[in-house]
Amino acid sequence: MSTSAKTFPIWAFFSLLTNGILMLAVILLIWQQQKLTVFFGGMIASPNPSNRNNSDSVATPDLGPRHQLTYQQWVDILKQEAKVAADRRPPHLTIMVGDSLTLWFPAELLPQGKNWLNQGISGETSNGLLKRLTIFDRTQPEVIFVMIGINDLIKGTSDGVILDNQRQIISYLRKAHPTAQIVVQSILPHGADEATWKGREKLLAVANSRIHRLNEQLQSISNKKGVKFIDLYPLFTNTQGNLRREFTTDGLHLTREGYIVWRSALQIYGDIELKPQLQRASKSEKDKSSI
């Protein structure tokens, strides 16, 4: 075996290739969308404007009294929703787990052709997520998307603790859902000095360069654990390495445009990386059943 092969493992090459294709494709989609916006004078209609007070900038759906729920009340709701999914066993079940960024993902923007179960909770941390993964044990998902970590950083949790929790999350999901594709998503950057979020001071204490390094470690862990990794970070950054203004409402949470970029990344990654493997796995199961 050559020295170069030892220092640059094959999984790293394919990971870079897949994420590179993903980034190029999403950039092209963003560019096309911006051209259309200019052409139509910014009058592209929102698919569901009634759910928003300002469809140009606010991506947060109207959750009504659910905004006042306690953490445990949120967990109880997610348990009920997971139970329904486990009992009904919808085809092509795909689960999203994470914090408010996941929670507020507009349902109408999620890639079509799948049954989505959103298990996000506002303010969630990696430790909190780790403790509630049992909620959807009985479900049979094809894919599980994980994004977690920004709240840990805001609360001052060390990189070592965050990464250790991520390892445990990945290990648990692989054991509890051995046939599912586990996809870890990178932590997104924040808006830095342009942020207006209420916890701005704590947010600014976390350098985006630190988030970038943490994502590199998270990618390495994901590859070693045998799960997928999507590097969303570069899709959301400006030339200064901060969250692009048009993608955020307050420097932390996402606008509709931000969710469109995320949706596009999930769709493209699913078509390139996940769909072929899911098709092979399905064919293998059919072959076994016919023996």
N, C-alpha and C positions, 0 to 999 in steps of 0.2 A: 504493500500500500504506500502511495506517495505521501510526502510531507504535506503537500497542499490539500490532499483529501482529508488528512487528519485535522488540519486547522480550519477547513471549511466543509463541514458535513453536508451530505446530500440533501437532508431535510431543510437545511438553511437555504440552499440554492432554490429548491422548489417553492419554499415559503416566500422568498424574495421575488421570484418570478410571478407567483400568483398575486401577491399584493401589489406588485408593480403594474400588472395588467389591470387590476381593480382600480388603482389610482388613476391610471390613464383614462380608463373608460368613464369614471365618474367625473373627471375634469372635463372631458368632452361633453358630457351631459350638462354640467354646470354652464359651460360656455354656450351651448345651444340654447339653454333656458334663458340666459342673460340676453342673447340676441333676440329671442322671441319677445322678451319683456320690453326691450327697446322698441321693437317693431310695432307692438300693440299698445305702446304708451303706458306700460305697467298695468294694463287692465285685465290681466289673466285672472279669471274667476277662481275663487276658492271652492273646492268640491263641497264644502259644508260650512258656509260662512255663518250660519245661524248659531254655531257653537262657539263663536268668538266675538269679543267686543271690538277687536281691531284685527282683521284678517291679514293686514300687511305686516304686523310685527308680533302678535301674540299667538303662541302655539299652544298655550295651556288650555285644555278643554274645560268646560263648565262642569266641575265636579260637585257643585252645590254644597250641601252640608257635609259631604265626605271630606272636605278640606279640614274640618274640625275633628276628625276621628283621631283617637289615640293610636299608638303603634299597635297595641294588642287588638284593637278593633279592626285595623287594617289586616292584620294576620288572620283574624277570624273570617273576614270577607274572602281573602285569598284561599283559605281552606275550603270554603263553600264552593268557590269557582273551580278549584282543582278537583273537588269531589264530583262535580257535574261532569267535568272532562273525563275523569276516571270511569264513571258509570256509563257514559254515552260512548266513549272511545271513538271520537271523531277521526276520520282519516286524515293523514298528513298533519298530525298535531305538531305544532311548533311552539315552544315555550320561550318567553323572554323573562329574564330575572335581573333585578338591579334596583336602582334608586329612582329619583323623580324623573330623570332623563328617560328611563324606560317607561315609567308610569304614565307619562304624558305623551307617549308616542301616539299620534292620531291614528285611530283604528282604520280609517279609510285610506291611509297612506301605506299601511303594511303591504308587503308583496302579496299578490293574489295567488290563489291556488292552494292555500294552506289554511288550516284552522289554528288561529293564534290564541294562546293563553298568556295574558300579561300578568306577571307576578312581581311587579315593581312596587316599591314603597318609598314615599318621599323621605329623604334624610337617611336612607339605609346605608349601613356600613358593611364591610366584608365580614366582620364578626357576626353581625345581626343576620346577614344572609346565610352564613354557614349554619347557624342554629335553626333556621326555618326551612331548609331544603327538604326535610321530610314531608312537608305539606303536600307536595305533588309526587310522592313516591309511587302511588298507584296508577298514575297516568302512564301512557305508552307513547311518548313523543318520538318523532323522527329526528328532530333537531332541538337543541337547547342553546340559546344565545345568552351569554353572561357579560354584563358590564357593571363593574363595581370598583370603588376605590377613591373617588373624588371627595366623598364626605369623610373618609378616614384621614386624608391629607389635611382637610380643613380643620379637623378636630385634633391634629397634631400627632397622629399615629405614625410610628416609624415605618420606613420602607420595609424593613425586615419583617415586622408583624403583618403588614399588608400582604407581602408576598407569601408568607407562611399560610395565611388564611386562604389566599388564592389557591395554593397547592392543595389544601384540604378540601376546598370547594370542588376543584377538578377531580380529585380522587373519589370524593363521595358520589359525584354525578356519574362518573365512569362505572362505579360499582352498582349504584341504584338503577342506572339506565344503560346497561351494557350494549344495547343495539342502537342507541341514539348517537347522533353526531353532536359532540360537544364543541361549541364555538365560543372562544374567549375573545371579547372585543377590547381594544385598547381604551385606556382612560382618555377622555377628551381634554383639550387645553381650555384655559379660561381667558377672559377678555383683558386681563392685566389692568392697566391704568384706566381703561375705558369702562370697566365694570361698574355697575350701579346696584348690584345685588346687596341686600341688607347686611350680609356678612362680609362685606367688601374687604375689611382690614384683614380678616383671617384668610380670605381668598388670596390676597396679594402677598401674604407671607409664604405662599406655595409657589415657587418659581416654575414656569412652564418647562424650563430645561430639566427640572427634577422629574416632572411628569413624563417627559420624553425618555429619560433614562430608565424610569420605572417600567415604562412600556417595553423597552428593549429586554429587560429582565423577565417581564411577564411573557413575552414572546418565546424566550428561551425555555422557560418553565413549561409552557404549553407544548412546545415541540418535544421536549423530553418526556412529557406525560402522554404523548400520543394523541393530543387533541388539536383542533383547528385554532388559528389565530387570525383575526382581521385587524389590520393596522389602520384604523379610521383617523388617527391623529393628524397625518399630513393633509387629509382632505378638508380639514376644518381650520387650518392655520393660515395666517397672512404672512407677509415677508418678515415680520418681526417674531414669528413663531407663536403668536397669540391667536385666540379664537376670533375668527373673522366677524366683523361688526354685523354684517347682513345675516349671519347665522345664529345670532343670540339676542334674547330679549333684555338681558341684564348682565351679560358677561359670564354667566354660568349656564342658564337654561337656554333651550333652543327655540328659534323661530320656526315657522312652517318651512321656510327655505332650508333651514338646517336639517329638519326631519326628512325633507325630500332628498337631500344628499345622503343621509343615513339609509333611507329606503333604497335608493339606487345602489348603494354599496352592498346591501343585503341581497338585493335581487341579482346583481351581477355575480357576486361571490357564490350565491346559491347555484346559478346556472353553470358557472365555471368549475367550481370545486365540489359542491355538495350533491347536486342532481345526478351526475354520473355515478358517484359512489352509492347513492340511495338506489339507483336503478340496478346496479350490480348486486347489491344486497338483496333486493326484492327478487331478482332472477334466481339468486342462489337459494332463497327460501322456497321458491316454487319448484326448483329442481329437486330439493330435498323431499318435499311433500309428495312428489310424483314417483319417488323410488319405492 
